[in-house]
Amino acid sequence: MAEKIGFVGVGRMGSNMARRLKDCGYEIGAIYDANPAVAQSVAQELASQSVVELKQVTKLCDVIFTVVTDDQAMKQVFTGGLLSRSRGKLFINCATLTPDVLVWAEARAEKAGAQSLEACMASSIPQARQGSLYLMCGGKPEVFERAKPILEKLSASMCYIGPAGQAAQVKALVNMVMNINTAGLAEGLALGAALGLDLTALREVLSQTGANSQVLKTDGEDMQNRDHSCFFSAAHAAKDSGIALKLAKARGLNLPLAAATRKQYERMVTEGLGQLDKSGIAELTFKDRHHA
């Protein structure tokens, strides 16, 4: 495989995507992270090169994945040297960002003679490692086709949504609904516990009724057992619900459930629980836990 892959951002998701592509035979040409020690560790593991300047990633690689934390980080990398000598290169942007920033990123890349695609992920760390992500892609159709062979190694399924920004809109809605479901489940289990119900039995009943959800499968037992190992942090949940609410406000929509959910996740951040998994919202609802 001729194309060399670079990564900007090798946290929980980025590092496991890099491991997956390495397993599939791709050469990981360069790795950059805001934390140089993290970049160095992952680069050593993958027989790659850790770099301290963004322009080195573009110089050494043909396809560059960006997996950064937020809009500000995305703007910093795209204006901080990543587009230097990037003609002909492909940037695949995987973070959950506001749609406007991804439209901006595409325009900046095209001005530099490069291509940009958003590939929003609706899965978590195990799926990144196993290559079974679900991807929502946005950008030019021809750019999607160029990226597709690589993305197929990372995903069990993918969907081309439309022009730049639209995949990010869909991802914001996915996370908004997921966060609402998570908050609702936490309240239901908390009430069950307060009533003295057997929570294992309650979860089984919920799974056979209209109360069933993907969140029940992934988070229900963790809420019961207070196991909040982080797959998707409360801090990210707060951020992503905020993106959806911003989109709603711009279109004159009132989303009270989304607003209430964001407040709960923001409360977790304020109280020092932001790095717990989103299932940690149960710590706010169960009677005998954190600050319920």
C-alpha positions in Angstrom: 0.0 0.0 0.0 1.7 3.2 -1.2 -0.2 5.8 0.8 1.4 6.7 4.1 -1.0 7.6 6.9 -0.4 10.4 9.5 -2.3 11.1 12.7 -2.8 14.4 14.4 -4.3 13.5 17.8 -3.6 10.1 19.3 -5.9 10.0 22.3 -8.2 7.0 23.0 -9.8 7.1 19.5 -6.9 8.2 17.4 -4.4 5.8 18.8 -6.7 2.8 18.3 -7.5 3.9 14.7 -3.7 4.1 14.0 -3.2 0.6 15.5 -6.0 -0.8 13.3 -4.6 0.7 10.1 -1.1 -0.6 11.0 -2.6 -4.0 11.5 -4.2 -3.7 8.0 -0.8 -3.1 6.4 -0.7 0.7 6.2 2.5 2.5 7.1 1.9 5.1 9.8 4.3 7.7 8.6 4.1 10.3 11.4 2.2 11.0 14.6 1.6 14.4 16.3 -0.2 15.1 19.5 -0.5 18.1 21.7 1.1 15.9 24.4 4.5 15.0 22.8 5.0 12.1 25.3 1.8 10.5 24.1 2.8 10.9 20.5 6.2 9.4 21.2 4.8 6.4 23.0 2.3 5.6 20.2 4.9 6.2 17.5 7.3 3.8 19.2 4.6 1.1 19.4 3.7 1.5 15.7 7.3 1.8 14.4 6.3 5.3 13.3 7.9 8.8 13.7 6.8 11.2 16.4 7.0 14.8 15.2 6.8 18.1 17.0 5.8 20.2 14.1 2.5 19.8 12.2 4.2 20.5 8.9 6.2 17.4 9.3 3.1 15.2 9.3 2.0 16.6 6.0 5.6 16.3 4.6 5.9 12.6 5.6 2.3 11.4 4.8 -0.3 11.3 2.0 -3.4 10.9 4.1 -3.7 12.7 7.5 -6.3 11.8 10.1 -7.2 14.6 12.6 -8.8 13.4 15.8 -8.8 16.5 18.0 -10.9 17.6 20.9 -12.8 20.6 19.8 -13.2 23.5 17.3 -10.4 25.5 18.8 -8.0 22.6 18.5 -9.1 22.0 14.9 -8.4 25.6 13.9 -5.1 25.5 15.6 -3.8 22.5 13.7 -5.1 23.8 10.4 -3.5 27.2 10.8 -0.5 25.9 12.7 1.4 24.4 9.8 -0.6 21.3 8.9 -1.5 22.8 5.5 2.1 23.6 4.7 3.1 22.0 1.4 -0.1 19.9 1.4 -1.0 20.0 -2.3 -2.5 16.6 -3.3 -2.8 15.4 0.3 -6.0 14.2 1.9 -7.2 15.2 5.4 -9.8 13.0 7.1 -11.3 14.9 10.1 -12.9 12.6 12.6 -13.7 14.7 15.7 -17.2 15.9 16.7 -17.0 19.6 15.8 -19.4 22.3 14.8 -20.4 22.0 11.2 -19.1 25.5 10.4 -15.6 24.5 11.4 -15.6 21.5 9.1 -16.9 23.7 6.2 -14.0 26.1 7.0 -11.5 23.2 7.1 -12.6 22.0 3.7 -12.2 25.5 2.2 -8.8 26.0 3.8 -7.6 22.6 2.5 -8.8 23.3 -1.0 -7.1 26.7 -1.1 -3.9 24.9 -0.3 -4.5 22.4 -3.1 -5.5 19.5 -0.7 -8.7 17.6 0.0 -10.7 17.4 3.2 -13.4 14.9 4.3 -15.3 14.7 7.6 -15.7 11.2 8.9 -17.7 11.4 12.1 -17.7 8.4 14.3 -20.7 7.0 16.0 -18.8 4.3 17.9 -16.3 4.0 20.7 -12.8 2.8 21.6 -13.3 -1.0 21.1 -14.8 -0.4 17.6 -11.9 1.9 16.7 -9.5 -0.9 17.5 -11.5 -3.6 15.8 -12.2 -1.7 12.7 -16.0 -1.8 13.2 -16.7 1.9 13.5 -19.9 3.4 12.1 -18.9 6.5 10.0 -20.9 9.4 8.8 -19.0 11.2 6.0 -19.4 14.6 4.5 -17.5 16.5 1.7 -17.1 16.2 -2.0 -18.2 12.9 -3.5 -14.9 12.4 -5.2 -13.0 12.9 -2.0 -15.2 10.4 -0.3 -14.4 7.9 -3.0 -10.7 8.5 -2.5 -10.9 8.0 1.2 -13.2 5.0 1.0 -10.6 2.2 0.8 -9.0 3.4 4.0 -12.2 4.1 5.8 -13.4 0.6 4.9 -10.6 -0.8 7.1 -11.8 1.3 10.0 -15.5 0.7 9.8 -18.2 -2.0 9.7 -20.5 0.4 7.9 -20.4 4.0 6.6 -22.8 6.5 5.2 -22.1 9.4 2.8 -24.3 12.1 4.1 -23.6 15.0 1.7 -21.6 18.2 1.5 -19.2 19.4 4.2 -20.9 20.1 7.5 -23.8 17.8 7.0 -22.2 14.7 8.5 -21.3 16.9 11.5 -24.9 17.9 11.8 -26.1 14.3 11.8 -23.4 13.4 14.4 -24.5 16.2 16.7 -28.1 14.8 16.5 -26.9 11.3 17.2 -25.0 12.4 20.3 -27.8 14.7 21.5 -30.3 11.8 21.4 -27.8 9.4 22.9 -27.2 11.8 25.8 -30.9 12.3 26.4 -31.3 8.5 26.5 -28.4 8.2 28.9 -29.8 10.8 31.3 -33.3 9.2 31.1 -31.9 5.7 31.9 -29.9 7.1 34.8 -33.1 8.6 36.3 -35.1 5.4 35.7 -32.5 3.2 37.4 -32.1 5.7 40.2 -35.9 5.6 40.9 -35.8 1.9 40.7 -33.0 1.8 43.3 -34.9 4.2 45.6 -38.0 1.9 45.4 -35.9 -1.0 46.4 -36.2 -2.9 43.1 -33.8 -5.4 41.9 -31.9 -3.4 39.2 -30.8 -6.5 37.3 -34.4 -7.6 36.9 -35.4 -4.0 36.1 -32.9 -3.8 33.3 -34.2 -7.1 31.9 -37.7 -5.7 31.9 -36.6 -2.5 30.3 -34.9 -4.4 27.5 -38.1 -6.2 26.6 -40.2 -3.0 26.4 -40.4 0.3 24.7 -37.9 1.6 27.2 -35.2 -0.5 25.5 -32.3 1.4 23.9 -28.7 0.9 22.8 -27.7 2.9 25.9 -29.4 0.4 28.1 -27.1 -2.3 26.5 -23.9 -0.3 26.8 -24.4 1.7 30.0 -27.1 0.1 32.2 -25.0 -2.4 34.0 -22.2 0.2 34.4 -24.7 2.6 36.0 -25.8 -0.2 38.4 -22.2 -1.2 39.3 -20.8 2.3 39.3 -18.2 1.3 36.7 -17.6 4.5 34.7 -14.4 3.6 32.8 -14.3 6.2 30.1 -15.4 5.3 26.5 -17.2 8.6 25.9 -16.6 11.3 28.5 -19.2 13.4 30.3 -17.1 16.4 29.2 -17.5 15.4 25.5 -21.2 14.7 26.1 -21.7 18.3 27.4 -19.8 19.7 24.4 -21.8 17.7 21.9 -25.2 18.5 23.3 -24.1 22.1 23.1 -23.4 21.8 19.4 -26.9 20.4 18.8 -28.5 23.2 20.9 -26.5 25.8 18.9 -27.9 24.4 15.7 -31.4 24.4 17.1 -31.2 28.0 18.4 -30.1 29.2 14.9 -33.2 27.7 13.5 -35.6 28.9 16.2 -36.2 25.5 17.8 -36.6 25.0 21.6 -35.2 21.6 22.7 -35.9 21.4 26.5 -34.7 17.8 26.9 -31.4 18.4 25.2 -31.0 21.6 27.3 -31.7 19.8 30.6 -29.3 17.0 29.6 -26.5 19.4 28.8 -27.0 21.0 32.2 -26.5 17.6 33.9 -23.3 16.9 32.0 -22.0 20.4 32.6 -22.7 19.8 36.3 -20.5 16.7 36.1 -17.7 18.8 34.7 -18.1 21.5 37.3 -18.1 18.9 40.1 -14.9 17.2 38.8 -16.6 14.2 37.1 -16.1 15.3 33.5 -13.6 12.6 32.7 -15.9 9.8 33.8 -17.8 8.0 31.1 -21.2 9.4 30.2 -22.7 6.6 32.3 -21.4 8.6 35.3 -24.4 10.8 35.0 -26.0 8.1 37.3 -23.8 9.5 40.1 -26.1 12.6 40.0 -29.3 10.7 40.1 -28.9 7.8 42.6 -30.0 8.8 46.1 -26.9 7.5 47.9 -24.2 8.7 45.5 -22.2 11.7 44.6 -24.4 14.8 45.1 -27.8 13.6 44.3 
